[in-house]
Amino acid sequence: MDKDLQLSLANNAKEWLALSLSISSAEKISFDKIHDGFFSTYGAHFMAHVYRDTFERVLQNTPEAERNKLIVSFRESMDKAIDDHYATSQE
């Protein structure tokens, strides 16, 4: 592969990365707006059901190794949240 082609491919990759990051930022803004609207309209209990359903769907469509990582991460987050809850309630 000659230097011009390598440079062209590298620049193309950088442009795609910049595009993907900008799309991700736009999607995040859109998601935040939708999420906050549902949260304020329907409340935390409703959103907890949405989160659980989403989590279960992701688990069904994820390879076992990744599913196990996600479940471990979820468990660690739950343990931390429980510890934090009890630490602040005892102060």
PDB file of N, CA, C and O in Angstrom, chain B, residues numbered from 101:
ATOM      1  N   MET B 101       0.859  -1.161   0.000  1.00  0.00           N
ATOM      2  CA  MET B 101       0.000   0.000   0.000  1.00  0.00           C
ATOM      3  C   MET B 101       0.914   1.234   0.000  1.00  0.00           C
ATOM      4  O   MET B 101       1.845   1.322   0.801  1.00  0.00           O
ATOM      5  N   ASP B 102       0.645   2.170  -0.889  1.00  0.00           N
ATOM      6  CA  ASP B 102       1.512   3.346  -0.950  1.00  0.00           C
ATOM      7  C   ASP B 102       1.125   4.372   0.115  1.00  0.00           C
ATOM      8  O   ASP B 102       0.057   4.281   0.720  1.00  0.00           O
ATOM      9  N   LYS B 103       2.000   5.339   0.333  1.00  0.00           N
ATOM     10  CA  LYS B 103       1.818   6.337   1.402  1.00  0.00           C
ATOM     11  C   LYS B 103       0.553   7.179   1.191  1.00  0.00           C
ATOM     12  O   LYS B 103      -0.141   7.495   2.158  1.00  0.00           O
ATOM     13  N   ASP B 104       0.248   7.544  -0.050  1.00  0.00           N
ATOM     14  CA  ASP B 104      -0.946   8.349  -0.315  1.00  0.00           C
ATOM     15  C   ASP B 104      -2.219   7.602   0.083  1.00  0.00           C
ATOM     16  O   ASP B 104      -3.133   8.181   0.671  1.00  0.00           O
ATOM     17  N   LEU B 105      -2.265   6.327  -0.240  1.00  0.00           N
ATOM     18  CA  LEU B 105      -3.435   5.522   0.114  1.00  0.00           C
ATOM     19  C   LEU B 105      -3.532   5.363   1.634  1.00  0.00           C
ATOM     20  O   LEU B 105      -4.622   5.456   2.198  1.00  0.00           O
ATOM     21  N   GLN B 106      -2.410   5.127   2.288  1.00  0.00           N
ATOM     22  CA  GLN B 106      -2.409   5.011   3.751  1.00  0.00           C
ATOM     23  C   GLN B 106      -2.905   6.304   4.396  1.00  0.00           C
ATOM     24  O   GLN B 106      -3.723   6.273   5.315  1.00  0.00           O
ATOM     25  N   LEU B 107      -2.404   7.440   3.909  1.00  0.00           N
ATOM     26  CA  LEU B 107      -2.820   8.730   4.447  1.00  0.00           C
ATOM     27  C   LEU B 107      -4.306   8.967   4.204  1.00  0.00           C
ATOM     28  O   LEU B 107      -5.018   9.451   5.084  1.00  0.00           O
ATOM     29  N   SER B 108      -4.765   8.624   3.012  1.00  0.00           N
ATOM     30  CA  SER B 108      -6.172   8.787   2.670  1.00  0.00           C
ATOM     31  C   SER B 108      -7.054   7.927   3.578  1.00  0.00           C
ATOM     32  O   SER B 108      -8.082   8.395   4.068  1.00  0.00           O
ATOM     33  N   LEU B 109      -6.660   6.683   3.800  1.00  0.00           N
ATOM     34  CA  LEU B 109      -7.427   5.790   4.680  1.00  0.00           C
ATOM     35  C   LEU B 109      -7.417   6.290   6.116  1.00  0.00           C
ATOM     36  O   LEU B 109      -8.436   6.226   6.804  1.00  0.00           O
ATOM     37  N   ALA B 110      -6.273   6.788   6.572  1.00  0.00           N
ATOM     38  CA  ALA B 110      -6.183   7.319   7.937  1.00  0.00           C
ATOM     39  C   ALA B 110      -7.082   8.530   8.101  1.00  0.00           C
ATOM     40  O   ALA B 110      -7.779   8.657   9.108  1.00  0.00           O
ATOM     41  N   ASN B 111      -7.071   9.424   7.114  1.00  0.00           N
ATOM     42  CA  ASN B 111      -7.930  10.606   7.180  1.00  0.00           C
ATOM     43  C   ASN B 111      -9.403  10.221   7.128  1.00  0.00           C
ATOM     44  O   ASN B 111     -10.229  10.807   7.828  1.00  0.00           O
ATOM     45  N   ASN B 112      -9.727   9.239   6.301  1.00  0.00           N
ATOM     46  CA  ASN B 112     -11.099   8.753   6.207  1.00  0.00           C
ATOM     47  C   ASN B 112     -11.555   8.178   7.553  1.00  0.00           C
ATOM     48  O   ASN B 112     -12.675   8.430   7.997  1.00  0.00           O
ATOM     49  N   ALA B 113     -10.680   7.411   8.188  1.00  0.00           N
ATOM     50  CA  ALA B 113     -11.014   6.832   9.491  1.00  0.00           C
ATOM     51  C   ALA B 113     -11.253   7.933  10.520  1.00  0.00           C
ATOM     52  O   ALA B 113     -12.172   7.833  11.332  1.00  0.00           O
ATOM     53  N   LYS B 114     -10.433   8.979  10.490  1.00  0.00           N
ATOM     54  CA  LYS B 114     -10.610  10.094  11.425  1.00  0.00           C
ATOM     55  C   LYS B 114     -11.939  10.800  11.184  1.00  0.00           C
ATOM     56  O   LYS B 114     -12.627  11.178  12.132  1.00  0.00           O
ATOM     57  N   GLU B 115     -12.298  10.976   9.916  1.00  0.00           N
ATOM     58  CA  GLU B 115     -13.575  11.619   9.603  1.00  0.00           C
ATOM     59  C   GLU B 115     -14.754  10.777  10.070  1.00  0.00           C
ATOM     60  O   GLU B 115     -15.730  11.313  10.595  1.00  0.00           O
ATOM     61  N   TRP B 116     -14.672   9.453   9.882  1.00  0.00           N
ATOM     62  CA  TRP B 116     -15.747   8.576  10.345  1.00  0.00           C
ATOM     63  C   TRP B 116     -15.850   8.604  11.864  1.00  0.00           C
ATOM     64  O   TRP B 116     -16.949   8.590  12.418  1.00  0.00           O
ATOM     65  N   LEU B 117     -14.701   8.643  12.536  1.00  0.00           N
ATOM     66  CA  LEU B 117     -14.721   8.720  13.991  1.00  0.00           C
ATOM     67  C   LEU B 117     -15.388  10.015  14.445  1.00  0.00           C
ATOM     68  O   LEU B 117     -16.232  10.000  15.342  1.00  0.00           O
ATOM     69  N   ALA B 118     -15.012  11.131  13.832  1.00  0.00           N
ATOM     70  CA  ALA B 118     -15.622  12.421  14.176  1.00  0.00           C
ATOM     71  C   ALA B 118     -17.129  12.386  13.917  1.00  0.00           C
ATOM     72  O   ALA B 118     -17.910  12.890  14.724  1.00  0.00           O
ATOM     73  N   LEU B 119     -17.532  11.800  12.810  1.00  0.00           N
ATOM     74  CA  LEU B 119     -18.959  11.693  12.498  1.00  0.00           C
ATOM     75  C   LEU B 119     -19.679  10.838  13.536  1.00  0.00           C
ATOM     76  O   LEU B 119     -20.751  11.210  14.012  1.00  0.00           O
ATOM     77  N   SER B 120     -19.098   9.698  13.885  1.00  0.00           N
ATOM     78  CA  SER B 120     -19.755   8.821  14.855  1.00  0.00           C
ATOM     79  C   SER B 120     -19.866   9.493  16.213  1.00  0.00           C
ATOM     80  O   SER B 120     -20.862   9.309  16.914  1.00  0.00           O
ATOM     81  N   LEU B 121     -18.855  10.271  16.596  1.00  0.00           N
ATOM     82  CA  LEU B 121     -18.926  10.976  17.872  1.00  0.00           C
ATOM     83  C   LEU B 121     -19.992  12.060  17.838  1.00  0.00           C
ATOM     84  O   LEU B 121     -20.684  12.273  18.834  1.00  0.00           O
ATOM     85  N   SER B 122     -20.136  12.744  16.719  1.00  0.00           N
ATOM     86  CA  SER B 122     -21.155  13.787  16.635  1.00  0.00           C
ATOM     87  C   SER B 122     -22.549  13.183  16.632  1.00  0.00           C
ATOM     88  O   SER B 122     -23.470  13.742  17.227  1.00  0.00           O
ATOM     89  N   ILE B 123     -22.713  12.045  15.966  1.00  0.00           N
ATOM     90  CA  ILE B 123     -24.009  11.357  15.978  1.00  0.00           C
ATOM     91  C   ILE B 123     -24.321  10.902  17.404  1.00  0.00           C
ATOM     92  O   ILE B 123     -25.449  11.041  17.877  1.00  0.00           O
ATOM     93  N   SER B 124     -23.318  10.363  18.074  1.00  0.00           N
ATOM     94  CA  SER B 124     -23.531   9.919  19.442  1.00  0.00           C
ATOM     95  C   SER B 124     -23.946  11.079  20.330  1.00  0.00           C
ATOM     96  O   SER B 124     -24.819  10.917  21.182  1.00  0.00           O
ATOM     97  N   SER B 125     -23.337  12.249  20.149  1.00  0.00           N
ATOM     98  CA  SER B 125     -23.707  13.417  20.944  1.00  0.00           C
ATOM     99  C   SER B 125     -25.141  13.845  20.638  1.00  0.00           C
ATOM    100  O   SER B 125     -25.906  14.171  21.545  1.00  0.00           O
ATOM    101  N   ALA B 126     -25.498  13.840  19.353  1.00  0.00           N
ATOM    102  CA  ALA B 126     -26.859  14.209  18.967  1.00  0.00           C
ATOM    103  C   ALA B 126     -27.859  13.196  19.516  1.00  0.00           C
ATOM    104  O   ALA B 126     -28.924  13.571  20.005  1.00  0.00           O
ATOM    105  N   GLU B 127     -27.517  11.922  19.435  1.00  0.00           N
ATOM    106  CA  GLU B 127     -28.406  10.889  19.966  1.00  0.00           C
ATOM    107  C   GLU B 127     -28.542  11.022  21.476  1.00  0.00           C
ATOM    108  O   GLU B 127     -29.626  10.832  22.026  1.00  0.00           O
ATOM    109  N   LYS B 128     -27.439  11.349  22.145  1.00  0.00           N
ATOM    110  CA  LYS B 128     -27.499  11.516  23.599  1.00  0.00           C
ATOM    111  C   LYS B 128     -28.434  12.661  23.965  1.00  0.00           C
ATOM    112  O   LYS B 128     -29.243  12.532  24.883  1.00  0.00           O
ATOM    113  N   ILE B 129     -28.329  13.772  23.260  1.00  0.00           N
ATOM    114  CA  ILE B 129     -29.205  14.911  23.529  1.00  0.00           C
ATOM    115  C   ILE B 129     -30.660  14.519  23.314  1.00  0.00           C
ATOM    116  O   ILE B 129     -31.528  14.858  24.118  1.00  0.00           O
ATOM    117  N   SER B 130     -30.921  13.798  22.216  1.00  0.00           N
ATOM    118  CA  SER B 130     -32.277  13.346  21.916  1.00  0.00           C
ATOM    119  C   SER B 130     -32.771  12.376  22.985  1.00  0.00           C
ATOM    120  O   SER B 130     -33.902  12.490  23.458  1.00  0.00           O
ATOM    121  N   PHE B 131     -31.917  11.420  23.367  1.00  0.00           N
ATOM    122  CA  PHE B 131     -32.286  10.449  24.393  1.00  0.00           C
ATOM    123  C   PHE B 131     -32.580  11.151  25.715  1.00  0.00           C
ATOM    124  O   PHE B 131     -33.574  10.848  26.375  1.00  0.00           O
ATOM    125  N   ASP B 132     -31.710  12.095  26.103  1.00  0.00           N
ATOM    126  CA  ASP B 132     -31.921  12.822  27.359  1.00  0.00           C
ATOM    127  C   ASP B 132     -33.277  13.515  27.378  1.00  0.00           C
ATOM    128  O   ASP B 132     -33.988  13.478  28.383  1.00  0.00           O
ATOM    129  N   LYS B 133     -33.630  14.144  26.265  1.00  0.00           N
ATOM    130  CA  LYS B 133     -34.900  14.869  26.184  1.00  0.00           C
ATOM    131  C   LYS B 133     -36.085  13.904  26.316  1.00  0.00           C
ATOM    132  O   LYS B 133     -37.028  14.170  27.061  1.00  0.00           O
ATOM    133  N   ILE B 134     -36.028  12.800  25.598  1.00  0.00           N
ATOM    134  CA  ILE B 134     -37.108  11.803  25.662  1.00  0.00           C
ATOM    135  C   ILE B 134     -37.183  11.202  27.067  1.00  0.00           C
ATOM    136  O   ILE B 134     -38.259  11.104  27.656  1.00  0.00           O
ATOM    137  N   HIS B 135     -36.021  10.801  27.594  1.00  0.00           N
ATOM    138  CA  HIS B 135     -35.964  10.191  28.923  1.00  0.00           C
ATOM    139  C   HIS B 135     -36.544  11.130  29.977  1.00  0.00           C
ATOM    140  O   HIS B 135     -37.405  10.735  30.763  1.00  0.00           O
ATOM    141  N   ASP B 136     -36.069  12.370  29.988  1.00  0.00           N
ATOM    142  CA  ASP B 136     -36.519  13.319  31.001  1.00  0.00           C
ATOM    143  C   ASP B 136     -38.022  13.602  30.889  1.00  0.00           C
ATOM    144  O   ASP B 136     -38.707  13.793  31.893  1.00  0.00           O
ATOM    145  N   GLY B 137     -38.517  13.623  29.648  1.00  0.00           N
ATOM    146  CA  GLY B 137     -39.949  13.825  29.455  1.00  0.00           C
ATOM    147  C   GLY B 137     -40.771  12.679  30.032  1.00  0.00           C
ATOM    148  O   GLY B 137     -41.760  12.907  30.730  1.00  0.00           O
ATOM    149  N   PHE B 138     -40.362  11.449  29.741  1.00  0.00           N
ATOM    150  CA  PHE B 138     -41.074  10.296  30.304  1.00  0.00           C
ATOM    151  C   PHE B 138     -40.946  10.255  31.815  1.00  0.00           C
ATOM    152  O   PHE B 138     -41.912   9.959  32.518  1.00  0.00           O
ATOM    153  N   PHE B 139     -39.745  10.555  32.317  1.00  0.00           N
ATOM    154  CA  PHE B 139     -39.526  10.510  33.764  1.00  0.00           C
ATOM    155  C   PHE B 139     -40.423  11.520  34.474  1.00  0.00           C
ATOM    156  O   PHE B 139     -41.051  11.192  35.480  1.00  0.00           O
ATOM    157  N   SER B 140     -40.484  12.742  33.957  1.00  0.00           N
ATOM    158  CA  SER B 140     -41.310  13.760  34.624  1.00  0.00           C
ATOM    159  C   SER B 140     -42.804  13.493  34.435  1.00  0.00           C
ATOM    160  O   SER B 140     -43.608  13.838  35.301  1.00  0.00           O
ATOM    161  N   THR B 141     -43.181  12.880  33.309  1.00  0.00           N
ATOM    162  CA  THR B 141     -44.600  12.601  33.062  1.00  0.00           C
ATOM    163  C   THR B 141     -45.091  11.386  33.843  1.00  0.00           C
ATOM    164  O   THR B 141     -46.164  11.426  34.445  1.00  0.00           O
ATOM    165  N   TYR B 142     -44.298  10.292  33.833  1.00  0.00           N
ATOM    166  CA  TYR B 142     -44.773   9.024  34.389  1.00  0.00           C
ATOM    167  C   TYR B 142     -44.129   8.618  35.711  1.00  0.00           C
ATOM    168  O   TYR B 142     -44.665   7.760  36.413  1.00  0.00           O
ATOM    169  N   GLY B 143     -42.993   9.213  36.065  1.00  0.00           N
ATOM    170  CA  GLY B 143     -42.373   8.951  37.367  1.00  0.00           C
ATOM    171  C   GLY B 143     -41.366   7.818  37.384  1.00  0.00           C
ATOM    172  O   GLY B 143     -41.171   7.100  36.403  1.00  0.00           O
ATOM    173  N   ALA B 144     -40.739   7.691  38.535  1.00  0.00           N
ATOM    174  CA  ALA B 144     -39.638   6.739  38.725  1.00  0.00           C
ATOM    175  C   ALA B 144     -40.092   5.284  38.626  1.00  0.00           C
ATOM    176  O   ALA B 144     -39.377   4.445  38.078  1.00  0.00           O
ATOM    177  N   HIS B 145     -41.270   4.986  39.150  1.00  0.00           N
ATOM    178  CA  HIS B 145     -41.757   3.600  39.127  1.00  0.00           C
ATOM    179  C   HIS B 145     -41.929   3.110  37.682  1.00  0.00           C
ATOM    180  O   HIS B 145     -41.525   2.000  37.334  1.00  0.00           O
ATOM    181  N   PHE B 146     -42.535   3.957  36.858  1.00  0.00           N
ATOM    182  CA  PHE B 146     -42.708   3.642  35.441  1.00  0.00           C
ATOM    183  C   PHE B 146     -41.344   3.429  34.771  1.00  0.00           C
ATOM    184  O   PHE B 146     -41.149   2.464  34.032  1.00  0.00           O
ATOM    185  N   MET B 147     -40.409   4.343  35.040  1.00  0.00           N
ATOM    186  CA  MET B 147     -39.101   4.261  34.407  1.00  0.00           C
ATOM    187  C   MET B 147     -38.337   3.019  34.867  1.00  0.00           C
ATOM    188  O   MET B 147     -37.581   2.437  34.090  1.00  0.00           O
ATOM    189  N   ALA B 148     -38.524   2.614  36.109  1.00  0.00           N
ATOM    190  CA  ALA B 148     -37.874   1.390  36.591  1.00  0.00           C
ATOM    191  C   ALA B 148     -38.319   0.192  35.763  1.00  0.00           C
ATOM    192  O   ALA B 148     -37.510  -0.684  35.457  1.00  0.00           O
ATOM    193  N   HIS B 149     -39.600   0.143  35.398  1.00  0.00           N
ATOM    194  CA  HIS B 149     -40.095  -0.939  34.545  1.00  0.00           C
ATOM    195  C   HIS B 149     -39.486  -0.856  33.139  1.00  0.00           C
ATOM    196  O   HIS B 149     -39.154  -1.877  32.537  1.00  0.00           O
ATOM    197  N   VAL B 150     -39.345   0.365  32.630  1.00  0.00           N
ATOM    198  CA  VAL B 150     -38.732   0.555  31.313  1.00  0.00           C
ATOM    199  C   VAL B 150     -37.282   0.074  31.341  1.00  0.00           C
ATOM    200  O   VAL B 150     -36.842  -0.640  30.440  1.00  0.00           O
ATOM    201  N   TYR B 151     -36.544   0.469  32.382  1.00  0.00           N
ATOM    202  CA  TYR B 151     -35.144   0.066  32.493  1.00  0.00           C
ATOM    203  C   TYR B 151     -35.020  -1.453  32.584  1.00  0.00           C
ATOM    204  O   TYR B 151     -34.159  -2.056  31.942  1.00  0.00           O
ATOM    205  N   ARG B 152     -35.879  -2.054  33.378  1.00  0.00           N
ATOM    206  CA  ARG B 152     -35.807  -3.513  33.538  1.00  0.00           C
ATOM    207  C   ARG B 152     -36.095  -4.222  32.217  1.00  0.00           C
ATOM    208  O   ARG B 152     -35.386  -5.156  31.840  1.00  0.00           O
ATOM    209  N   ASP B 153     -37.133  -3.779  31.518  1.00  0.00           N
ATOM    210  CA  ASP B 153     -37.479  -4.380  30.240  1.00  0.00           C
ATOM    211  C   ASP B 153     -36.326  -4.231  29.241  1.00  0.00           C
ATOM    212  O   ASP B 153     -35.991  -5.166  28.514  1.00  0.00           O
ATOM    213  N   THR B 154     -35.733  -3.046  29.224  1.00  0.00           N
ATOM    214  CA  THR B 154     -34.602  -2.797  28.324  1.00  0.00           C
ATOM    215  C   THR B 154     -33.438  -3.709  28.668  1.00  0.00           C
ATOM    216  O   THR B 154     -32.839  -4.325  27.786  1.00  0.00           O
ATOM    217  N   PHE B 155     -33.125  -3.793  29.934  1.00  0.00           N
ATOM    218  CA  PHE B 155     -32.018  -4.625  30.408  1.00  0.00           C
ATOM    219  C   PHE B 155     -32.247  -6.089  30.020  1.00  0.00           C
ATOM    220  O   PHE B 155     -31.329  -6.760  29.548  1.00  0.00           O
ATOM    221  N   GLU B 156     -33.464  -6.577  30.219  1.00  0.00           N
ATOM    222  CA  GLU B 156     -33.782  -7.967  29.870  1.00  0.00           C
ATOM    223  C   GLU B 156     -33.661  -8.212  28.363  1.00  0.00           C
ATOM    224  O   GLU B 156     -33.169  -9.262  27.948  1.00  0.00           O
ATOM    225  N   ARG B 157     -34.102  -7.261  27.548  1.00  0.00           N
ATOM    226  CA  ARG B 157     -33.995  -7.402  26.094  1.00  0.00           C
ATOM    227  C   ARG B 157     -32.543  -7.433  25.645  1.00  0.00           C
ATOM    228  O   ARG B 157     -32.169  -8.218  24.774  1.00  0.00           O
ATOM    229  N   VAL B 158     -31.729  -6.573  26.247  1.00  0.00           N
ATOM    230  CA  VAL B 158     -30.306  -6.553  25.906  1.00  0.00           C
ATOM    231  C   VAL B 158     -29.675  -7.897  26.277  1.00  0.00           C
ATOM    232  O   VAL B 158     -28.892  -8.450  25.505  1.00  0.00           O
ATOM    233  N   LEU B 159     -30.009  -8.412  27.437  1.00  0.00           N
ATOM    234  CA  LEU B 159     -29.439  -9.692  27.869  1.00  0.00           C
ATOM    235  C   LEU B 159     -29.819 -10.830  26.915  1.00  0.00           C
ATOM    236  O   LEU B 159     -29.005 -11.716  26.655  1.00  0.00           O
ATOM    237  N   GLN B 160     -31.034 -10.809  26.401  1.00  0.00           N
ATOM    238  CA  GLN B 160     -31.479 -11.868  25.490  1.00  0.00           C
ATOM    239  C   GLN B 160     -30.707 -11.862  24.176  1.00  0.00           C
ATOM    240  O   GLN B 160     -30.552 -12.901  23.536  1.00  0.00           O
ATOM    241  N   ASN B 161     -30.228 -10.695  23.780  1.00  0.00           N
ATOM    242  CA  ASN B 161     -29.569 -10.560  22.480  1.00  0.00           C
ATOM    243  C   ASN B 161     -28.072 -10.326  22.591  1.00  0.00           C
ATOM    244  O   ASN B 161     -27.463  -9.760  21.683  1.00  0.00           O
ATOM    245  N   THR B 162     -27.473 -10.758  23.698  1.00  0.00           N
ATOM    246  CA  THR B 162     -26.060 -10.540  23.940  1.00  0.00           C
ATOM    247  C   THR B 162     -25.369 -11.888  24.111  1.00  0.00           C
ATOM    248  O   THR B 162     -25.915 -12.786  24.752  1.00  0.00           O
ATOM    249  N   PRO B 163     -24.169 -12.039  23.542  1.00  0.00           N
ATOM    250  CA  PRO B 163     -23.419 -13.290  23.740  1.00  0.00           C
ATOM    251  C   PRO B 163     -23.169 -13.545  25.233  1.00  0.00           C
ATOM    252  O   PRO B 163     -23.106 -12.609  26.031  1.00  0.00           O
ATOM    253  N   GLU B 164     -23.030 -14.802  25.589  1.00  0.00           N
ATOM    254  CA  GLU B 164     -22.942 -15.189  26.998  1.00  0.00           C
ATOM    255  C   GLU B 164     -21.818 -14.482  27.752  1.00  0.00           C
ATOM    256  O   GLU B 164     -22.031 -14.036  28.879  1.00  0.00           O
ATOM    257  N   ALA B 165     -20.652 -14.369  27.173  1.00  0.00           N
ATOM    258  CA  ALA B 165     -19.528 -13.723  27.869  1.00  0.00           C
ATOM    259  C   ALA B 165     -19.851 -12.260  28.181  1.00  0.00           C
ATOM    260  O   ALA B 165     -19.584 -11.781  29.283  1.00  0.00           O
ATOM    261  N   GLU B 166     -20.418 -11.566  27.215  1.00  0.00           N
ATOM    262  CA  GLU B 166     -20.783 -10.162  27.434  1.00  0.00           C
ATOM    263  C   GLU B 166     -21.946 -10.051  28.413  1.00  0.00           C
ATOM    264  O   GLU B 166     -21.996  -9.124  29.221  1.00  0.00           O
ATOM    265  N   ARG B 167     -22.869 -10.984  28.340  1.00  0.00           N
ATOM    266  CA  ARG B 167     -24.014 -11.008  29.253  1.00  0.00           C
ATOM    267  C   ARG B 167     -23.520 -11.166  30.693  1.00  0.00           C
ATOM    268  O   ARG B 167     -24.012 -10.498  31.603  1.00  0.00           O
ATOM    269  N   ASN B 168     -22.541 -12.057  30.890  1.00  0.00           N
ATOM    270  CA  ASN B 168     -21.984 -12.259  32.232  1.00  0.00           C
ATOM    271  C   ASN B 168     -21.293 -11.001  32.739  1.00  0.00           C
ATOM    272  O   ASN B 168     -21.413 -10.662  33.916  1.00  0.00           O
ATOM    273  N   LYS B 169     -20.565 -10.298  31.858  1.00  0.00           N
ATOM    274  CA  LYS B 169     -19.921  -9.041  32.260  1.00  0.00           C
ATOM    275  C   LYS B 169     -20.966  -8.013  32.668  1.00  0.00           C
ATOM    276  O   LYS B 169     -20.791  -7.302  33.658  1.00  0.00           O
ATOM    277  N   LEU B 170     -22.035  -7.934  31.916  1.00  0.00           N
ATOM    278  CA  LEU B 170     -23.094  -6.977  32.210  1.00  0.00           C
ATOM    279  C   LEU B 170     -23.758  -7.290  33.543  1.00  0.00           C
ATOM    280  O   LEU B 170     -24.032  -6.385  34.332  1.00  0.00           O
ATOM    281  N   ILE B 171     -24.015  -8.560  33.794  1.00  0.00           N
ATOM    282  CA  ILE B 171     -24.657  -8.954  35.047  1.00  0.00           C
ATOM    283  C   ILE B 171     -23.728  -8.674  36.228  1.00  0.00           C
ATOM    284  O   ILE B 171     -24.187  -8.206  37.270  1.00  0.00           O
ATOM    285  N   VAL B 172     -22.438  -8.950  36.085  1.00  0.00           N
ATOM    286  CA  VAL B 172     -21.475  -8.655  37.153  1.00  0.00           C
ATOM    287  C   VAL B 172     -21.434  -7.156  37.412  1.00  0.00           C
ATOM    288  O   VAL B 172     -21.439  -6.723  38.564  1.00  0.00           O
ATOM    289  N   SER B 173     -21.393  -6.370  36.356  1.00  0.00           N
ATOM    290  CA  SER B 173     -21.379  -4.913  36.496  1.00  0.00           C
ATOM    291  C   SER B 173     -22.648  -4.419  37.180  1.00  0.00           C
ATOM    292  O   SER B 173     -22.599  -3.544  38.045  1.00  0.00           O
ATOM    293  N   PHE B 174     -23.777  -4.984  36.788  1.00  0.00           N
ATOM    294  CA  PHE B 174     -25.055  -4.624  37.410  1.00  0.00           C
ATOM    295  C   PHE B 174     -25.025  -4.938  38.903  1.00  0.00           C
ATOM    296  O   PHE B 174     -25.443  -4.125  39.728  1.00  0.00           O
ATOM    297  N   ARG B 175     -24.533  -6.114  39.236  1.00  0.00           N
ATOM    298  CA  ARG B 175     -24.468  -6.539  40.642  1.00  0.00           C
ATOM    299  C   ARG B 175     -23.568  -5.607  41.445  1.00  0.00           C
ATOM    300  O   ARG B 175     -23.911  -5.220  42.562  1.00  0.00           O
ATOM    301  N   GLU B 176     -22.420  -5.248  40.881  1.00  0.00           N
ATOM    302  CA  GLU B 176     -21.503  -4.336  41.568  1.00  0.00           C
ATOM    303  C   GLU B 176     -22.149  -2.969  41.782  1.00  0.00           C
ATOM    304  O   GLU B 176     -21.989  -2.363  42.841  1.00  0.00           O
ATOM    305  N   SER B 177     -22.870  -2.493  40.788  1.00  0.00           N
ATOM    306  CA  SER B 177     -23.565  -1.211  40.913  1.00  0.00           C
ATOM    307  C   SER B 177     -24.653  -1.279  41.982  1.00  0.00           C
ATOM    308  O   SER B 177     -24.825  -0.343  42.763  1.00  0.00           O
ATOM    309  N   MET B 178     -25.382  -2.387  42.011  1.00  0.00           N
ATOM    310  CA  MET B 178     -26.420  -2.558  43.032  1.00  0.00           C
ATOM    311  C   MET B 178     -25.807  -2.585  44.429  1.00  0.00           C
ATOM    312  O   MET B 178     -26.304  -1.925  45.342  1.00  0.00           O
ATOM    313  N   ASP B 179     -24.723  -3.352  44.595  1.00  0.00           N
ATOM    314  CA  ASP B 179     -24.066  -3.421  45.899  1.00  0.00           C
ATOM    315  C   ASP B 179     -23.594  -2.045  46.354  1.00  0.00           C
ATOM    316  O   ASP B 179     -23.762  -1.681  47.518  1.00  0.00           O
ATOM    317  N   LYS B 180     -23.006  -1.285  45.441  1.00  0.00           N
ATOM    318  CA  LYS B 180     -22.530   0.061  45.778  1.00  0.00           C
ATOM    319  C   LYS B 180     -23.695   0.969  46.145  1.00  0.00           C
ATOM    320  O   LYS B 180     -23.619   1.720  47.117  1.00  0.00           O
ATOM    321  N   ALA B 181     -24.769   0.902  45.372  1.00  0.00           N
ATOM    322  CA  ALA B 181     -25.938   1.743  45.652  1.00  0.00           C
ATOM    323  C   ALA B 181     -26.542   1.408  47.019  1.00  0.00           C
ATOM    324  O   ALA B 181     -26.953   2.302  47.758  1.00  0.00           O
ATOM    325  N   ILE B 182     -26.592   0.129  47.344  1.00  0.00           N
ATOM    326  CA  ILE B 182     -27.122  -0.293  48.646  1.00  0.00           C
ATOM    327  C   ILE B 182     -26.214   0.200  49.761  1.00  0.00           C
ATOM    328  O   ILE B 182     -26.686   0.734  50.764  1.00  0.00           O
ATOM    329  N   ASP B 183     -24.904   0.020  49.583  1.00  0.00           N
ATOM    330  CA  ASP B 183     -23.950   0.506  50.588  1.00  0.00           C
ATOM    331  C   ASP B 183     -24.062   2.020  50.767  1.00  0.00           C
ATOM    332  O   ASP B 183     -24.081   2.516  51.894  1.00  0.00           O
ATOM    333  N   ASP B 184     -24.134   2.747  49.660  1.00  0.00           N
ATOM    334  CA  ASP B 184     -24.261   4.209  49.725  1.00  0.00           C
ATOM    335  C   ASP B 184     -25.555   4.628  50.416  1.00  0.00           C
ATOM    336  O   ASP B 184     -25.578   5.576  51.201  1.00  0.00           O
ATOM    337  N   HIS B 185     -26.634   3.903  50.108  1.00  0.00           N
ATOM    338  CA  HIS B 185     -27.933   4.213  50.711  1.00  0.00           C
ATOM    339  C   HIS B 185     -27.874   4.084  52.229  1.00  0.00           C
ATOM    340  O   HIS B 185     -28.309   4.977  52.956  1.00  0.00           O
ATOM    341  N   TYR B 186     -27.336   2.970  52.694  1.00  0.00           N
ATOM    342  CA  TYR B 186     -27.265   2.753  54.128  1.00  0.00           C
ATOM    343  C   TYR B 186     -26.246   3.639  54.810  1.00  0.00           C
ATOM    344  O   TYR B 186     -26.415   3.984  55.979  1.00  0.00           O
ATOM    345  N   ALA B 187     -25.191   4.014  54.106  1.00  0.00           N
ATOM    346  CA  ALA B 187     -24.189   4.926  54.680  1.00  0.00           C
ATOM    347  C   ALA B 187     -24.783   6.310  54.912  1.00  0.00           C
ATOM    348  O   ALA B 187     -24.502   6.940  55.931  1.00  0.00           O
ATOM    349  N   THR B 188     -25.604   6.791  53.971  1.00  0.00           N
ATOM    350  CA  THR B 188     -26.202   8.122  54.133  1.00  0.00           C
ATOM    351  C   THR B 188     -27.398   8.089  55.081  1.00  0.00           C
ATOM    352  O   THR B 188     -27.697   9.097  55.721  1.00  0.00           O
ATOM    353  N   SER B 189     -28.081   6.962  55.182  1.00  0.00           N
ATOM    354  CA  SER B 189     -29.252   6.907  56.070  1.00  0.00           C
ATOM    355  C   SER B 189     -28.824   6.790  57.538  1.00  0.00           C
ATOM    356  O   SER B 189     -29.623   7.063  58.433  1.00  0.00           O
ATOM    357  N   GLN B 190     -27.588   6.391  57.792  1.00  0.00           N
ATOM    358  CA  GLN B 190     -27.110   6.250  59.163  1.00  0.00           C
ATOM    359  C   GLN B 190     -26.421   7.508  59.662  1.00  0.00           C
ATOM    360  O   GLN B 190     -26.064   7.595  60.837  1.00  0.00           O
ATOM    361  N   GLU B 191     -26.228   8.483  58.781  1.00  0.00           N
ATOM    362  CA  GLU B 191     -25.541   9.721  59.200  1.00  0.00           C
ATOM    363  C   GLU B 191     -26.483  10.670  59.886  1.00  0.00           C
ATOM    364  O   GLU B 191     -26.073  11.755  60.300  1.00  0.00           O
TER     365      GLU B 191
END
